[in-house]
Amino acid sequence: MKQSDKNVENEYSITFEKRTEYLYVYVTGEHDTFEISYNYWRKVAEFCKQNDFKKVLIEEDIPESGSMADVYKLATELPLMGFLGVRVAFVDRYAEQQDLNEFGELVAVNRGLFGKVFNNFEEGEKWLIALP
């Protein structure tokens, strides 16, 4: 692992919980950057692959968002990380980040990702569970 990866990992906390119908992931931290998001999304992709999860709900609790450029760059990388074939519900606890998240959803979906963003956990879970 590169030194920069270790430093980035100190910037957030991630928890994985195997639920009956999907993998639940909770990520918390103070601020977001491309490096932070890339690092935790990569961990989620690896966990899904290792445990054969085809549905994942990621709940992010990070008050400071990344830039539009960070979101674009990350969204273009997600399908390449191993999320193709995985249904992703992304819940952001900060409604003021909704426009940025919807932009990321559009970019990722246009590149083959099957996912949707929410600012409400119950809506995200309901959508994810209803999928085949």
Order of alpha helices (4+ residues) and beta strands (2+ residues): alpha-beta-beta-alpha-beta-alpha-beta-alpha-beta-alpha
